[in-house]
Amino acid sequence: MTRLSKDDAAVEAAGTPDPVPDPAPRPGTAPPDDEFAFKVTRRPRPGRWLAVLLAAACTVWLTYTVVVNPHLHWDVIAEYQFDGVILEGLWVTVQLTLISMTAGIAIGLLIAVMQLSESPVLRLTASAYTWFFRGTPLLVQLIFWFNLALLFPVISIGIPFDGPKLVEWQTNAVITGFVAALLGLSINEGAYLAEIVRAGIQSVDPGQREAGASLGLSNRQILTRVVLPQAMRVIIPPFGNQFISMLKTTSLVSVIAGADLMTVSQHLYLANFEVIALLMVASLWYLALTTVASVAQHFIERRYSPGAAPLRRRVLTNLVPGRTGKGAVS
């Protein structure tokens, strides 16, 4: 008979040990397939389906009504869509928008800096400008500039207070419909852009200005190299909206015969009485312009979005001492 050792006897007396439980799953590992097996059932939303069906039905009905309407002459629309007169008016609309927005940006930036100035005279002047041109209708301003000759028949340059005049022009010869449209659109747009730029500048942390000042940057360098690049992410979205709005606002120039798209469309339908068809032609071109502007706005907003590499690199380059390169302080 085999004699058991003390250790073997102790193990035999204790019996079979309990199975060791499986270790707990580590964090981040997926549980077995048979654990937490449940099916997610979405709540029925009949209201949403009803709204979808109603919207689809209205869209189909409206499209069908417009397409088969015998009073909407699609052949006339196709004939005038790329007509030379229409394209000339379209080009005038693009010119008015680009020039007015460029001038409006310059005016808005100047007025915004004046509003943030420490001088109470500059602040009061800037506030009066924005108060007046935002408070009066743009249509009234356009008519005023077009009829400026009634107030000042002659435009002259010389010594003020009835002094000798060096150069004189007849106001009607200078303030044409196009020039009056540029004056009205630019000055009015500058008042709105000033508020947009001011809000963008004030959104930048004051510590950024202090960091620029600690590096010996001038106020102009701090504004152009540190503050404005960061303020662009706040300025760009409303600026894009203003640009798109300007494309459509140029249609008001038709009241002063500015030769824009709406003006030439009116001249055509007054001659051939195809009012709806010519309005459709103008609307399709406005839709095309605003679509292109919306796509451009989307990509510009992505470029200046928070944390975008070009913006972050440009600001850090201007704030790191000793860094030289494009846009850096040497």
For each residue, the residues with C-beta under 8 A, 3 or more apart:
1:
2:
3:
4: 8 9 12
5: 8 9
6: 9 10
7: 10 11
8: 4 5 11 12
9: 4 5 6 12 13
10: 6 7 13 14
11: 7 8 14
12: 4 8 9 15
13: 9 10
14: 10 11 17
15: 12
16:
17: 14
18:
19:
20:
21:
22:
23:
24:
25: 29 31
26: 29
27:
28:
29: 25 26
30:
31: 25 35 36
32: 35
33: 37
34: 37
35: 31 32
36: 31
37: 33 34
38:
39:
40:
41:
42: 45
43:
44:
45: 42 48 49
46: 49 50
47: 50 51
48: 45 51 52
49: 45 46 52 53
50: 46 47 53 54
51: 47 48 54 55
52: 48 49 55 56
53: 49 50 56 57
54: 50 51 57 58
55: 51 52 58 59
56: 52 53 59 60
57: 53 54 60 61
58: 54 55 61 62
59: 55 56 62 63
60: 56 57 63 64
61: 57 58 64 65
62: 58 59 65 66
63: 59 60 66 67
64: 60 61 67 68
65: 61 62 68 69
66: 62 63 69 72
67: 63 64
68: 64 65
69: 65 66 72
70:
71: 276
72: 66 69 77 276 277 280
73: 76 77 274 276 277
74: 77 78
75: 78 79
76: 73 79 80 272 274 277 278
77: 72 73 74 80 81 277 280 281 284
78: 74 75 81
79: 75 76 83
80: 76 77 83 86 268 277 278 281
81: 77 78 86 281 284 285
82: 86 87
83: 79 80 86 87
84: 87 88
85: 88 89 264 267 268
86: 80 81 82 83 89 90 261 264 265 268 281 282 285
87: 82 83 84 90 91
88: 84 85 91 92 259 264
89: 85 86 92 93 259 260 261 262 263 264 265
90: 86 87 93 94 261 285
91: 87 88 94 95
92: 88 89 95 96 178 258 259 260 261
93: 89 90 96 97 247 250 260 261 262 289
94: 90 91 97 98 289
95: 91 92 98 99
96: 92 93 99 100 178 181 182 185 250 253 258 260
97: 93 94 100 101 243 246 247 250
98: 94 95 101 102
99: 95 96 102 103 182 186
100: 96 97 103 104 181 182 185 186 189 246 250
101: 97 98 104 105 189 242 243 246
102: 98 99 105 106
103: 99 100 106 107 182 186 189 190
104: 100 101 107 108 185 186 188 189 190 192 193 242
105: 101 102 108 109 190 193
106: 102 103 109 110 190
107: 103 104 110 111 186 187 189 190 191 193 194
108: 104 105 111 112 189 190 191 192 193 194 195 196 197
109: 105 106 112 113 193 194 197
110: 106 107 113 114 194
111: 107 108 114 115 126 129 130 190 191 194
112: 108 109 115 116 126 193 194 195 197 198 201
113: 109 110 116 117 223
114: 110 111 117 122 123 125 126
115: 111 112 122 123 126 127 130 194 198
116: 112 113 198 201 202
117: 113 114 122 123 126
118:
119: 122 123
120: 123 124
121: 124 125
122: 114 115 117 119 125 126
123: 114 115 117 119 120 126 127
124: 120 121 127 128
125: 114 121 122 128 129
126: 111 112 114 115 117 122 123 129 130 194
127: 115 123 124 130 131
128: 124 125 131 132
129: 111 125 126 132 133 190 191 194
130: 111 115 126 127 133 134 191 194 195
131: 127 128 134 135
132: 128 129 135 136 191
133: 129 130 136 141 187 188 190 191
134: 130 131 188 191 192 195
135: 131 132
136: 132 133 140 141
137: 140 141
138: 141 142 184 185 188 249 252
139: 142 143 252 255
140: 136 137 143 144
141: 133 136 137 138 144 145 184 187 188
142: 138 139 145 146 180 181 184 185 252 253 255 256
143: 139 140 146 147 255 256
144: 140 141 147 148 184
145: 141 142 148 175 179 180 181 183 184
146: 142 143 175 177 180 256
147: 143 144 150 151
148: 144 145 151 152 171 175 180
149: 152 153 170 171 172 175
150: 147 153
151: 147 148
152: 148 149 155 171
153: 149 150 170 171
154: 168 169 170 171
155: 152 168 169 170 171 174
156: 165 166 167 168 169
157: 165 166 167 168
158: 163 164 165 166 167
159: 163 164 165
160: 163
161:
162:
163: 158 159 160
164: 158 159
165: 156 157 158 159 168
166: 156 157 158
167: 156 157 158
168: 154 155 156 157 165
169: 154 155 156 173 174
170: 149 153 154 155 173 174
171: 148 149 152 153 154 155 174 175
172: 149 175
173: 169 170
174: 155 169 170 171 179
175: 145 146 148 149 171 172 179 180 183
176: 179 180
177: 146 180 181 253 256 257 258 259
178: 92 96 181 182 258 259
179: 145 174 175 176 182 183
180: 142 145 146 148 175 176 177 183 184 256 258
181: 96 100 142 145 177 178 184 185 250 253 256 258 260
182: 96 99 100 103 178 179 185 186
183: 145 175 179 180 186 187
184: 138 141 142 144 145 180 181 187 188
185: 96 100 104 138 142 181 182 188 189 246 249 250 253
186: 99 100 103 104 107 182 183 189 190
187: 107 133 141 183 184 190 191
188: 104 133 134 138 141 184 185 191 192
189: 100 101 103 104 107 108 185 186 192 193 242 246
190: 103 104 105 106 107 108 111 129 133 186 187 193 194
191: 107 108 111 129 130 132 133 134 187 188 194 195
192: 104 108 134 188 189 195 196 242
193: 104 105 107 108 109 112 189 190 196 197 239 242
194: 107 108 109 110 111 112 115 126 129 130 190 191 197 198
195: 108 112 130 134 191 192 198 199
196: 108 192 193 199 200 235 238 239 242
197: 108 109 112 193 194 200 201 231 235
198: 112 115 116 194 195 201 202
199: 195 196 202 203 234 235
200: 196 197 203 204 228 231 232 234 235
201: 112 116 197 198 204 223 227 228 231
202: 116 198 199
203: 199 200 231 234
204: 200 201 208 209 226 227 230 231
205: 208
206: 209 210
207: 210 211
208: 204 205 211 212 226 227 230 315
209: 204 206 212 213 222 226 227
210: 206 207 213 214
211: 207 208 214 215 226 319
212: 208 209 215 217 221 222 225 226 227 318 319
213: 209 210 216 217 222
214: 210 211
215: 211 212 319 321 329
216: 213
217: 212 213 221 222 225 226 318 329
218: 221 222
219: 222 223
220: 223 224
221: 212 217 218 224 225 226 329
222: 209 212 213 217 218 219 225 226 227
223: 113 201 219 220 226 227 228
224: 220 221 227 228
225: 212 217 221 222 228 229 315 318 327 329
226: 204 208 209 211 212 217 221 222 223 229 230 315 318 319
227: 201 204 208 209 212 222 223 224 230 231
228: 200 201 223 224 225 231 232
229: 225 226 232 311 314 315
230: 204 208 226 227 233 311 315
231: 197 200 201 203 204 227 228 234 235
232: 200 228 229 235 236 304 311
233: 230 236 301 304 305 306 311
234: 199 200 203 231 237
235: 196 197 199 200 231 232 238 239
236: 232 233 239 240 297 300 301 304
237: 234 240 241 297 301
238: 196 235 241 242
239: 193 196 235 236 242 243
240: 236 237 243 244 293 294 296 297 300 301
241: 237 238 244 245
242: 101 104 189 192 193 196 238 239 245 246
243: 97 101 239 240 246 247 293 297
244: 240 241 247 248 290 293 294 297
245: 241 242 248 249
246: 97 100 101 185 189 242 243 249 250
247: 93 97 243 244 250 286 289 290 293
248: 244 245 251 286 290
249: 138 185 245 246 252
250: 93 96 97 100 181 185 246 247 253 258 260 261 262
251: 248 254 260 261 262 282 286
252: 138 139 142 249 255
253: 96 142 177 181 185 250 256 258 260 262 263
254: 251 257 258 260 262 263 266
255: 139 142 143 252
256: 142 143 146 177 180 181 253
257: 177 254 263
258: 92 96 177 178 180 181 250 253 254 263
259: 88 89 92 177 178 263 264
260: 89 92 93 96 181 250 251 253 254 263 264
261: 86 89 90 92 93 250 251 264 265 282 285 286
262: 89 93 250 251 253 254 265 266 282
263: 89 253 254 257 258 259 260 266 267
264: 85 86 88 89 259 260 261 267 268
265: 86 89 261 262 268 269 278 279 281 282
266: 254 262 263 269 270 278
267: 85 263 264 270 271
268: 80 85 86 264 265 271 272 274 278
269: 265 266 272 273 274 275 277 278 279
270: 266 267 273
271: 267 268
272: 76 268 269
273: 269 270
274: 73 76 268 269 277 278
275: 269 278 279
276: 71 72 73 279 280
277: 72 73 76 77 80 269 274 280 281
278: 76 80 265 266 268 269 274 275 281 282
279: 265 269 275 276 282 283
280: 72 77 276 277 283 284
281: 77 80 81 86 265 277 278 284 285
282: 86 251 261 262 265 278 279 285 286
283: 279 280 286 287
284: 77 81 280 281 287 288
285: 81 86 90 261 281 282 288 289
286: 247 248 251 261 282 283 289 290
287: 283 284 290 291
288: 284 285 291 292
289: 93 94 247 285 286 292 293
290: 244 247 248 286 287 293 294
291: 287 288 294 295
292: 288 289 295 296
293: 240 243 244 247 289 290 296 297
294: 240 244 290 291 297 298
295: 291 292 298 299
296: 240 292 293 299 300
297: 236 237 240 243 244 293 294 300 301
298: 294 295 301 302
299: 295 296 302 303
300: 236 240 296 297 303 304
301: 233 236 237 240 297 298 304 305
302: 298 299 305 308
303: 299 300 308 310 311
304: 232 233 236 300 301 308 311
305: 233 301 302 308
306: 233
307: 312
308: 302 303 304 305 311 312
309: 312 313
310: 303 313 314
311: 229 230 232 233 303 304 308 314 315
312: 307 308 309 315 316
313: 309 310 316 317
314: 229 310 311 317 318 327
315: 208 225 226 229 230 311 312 318 319
316: 312 313 319 320
317: 313 314 320 323 325 327 328
318: 212 217 225 226 314 315 327 328 329
319: 211 212 215 226 315 316
320: 316 317 323
321: 215
322:
323: 317 320 328 329
324: 328 329 330
325: 317 328
326:
327: 225 314 317 318
328: 317 318 323 324 325
329: 215 217 221 225 318 323 324
330: 324
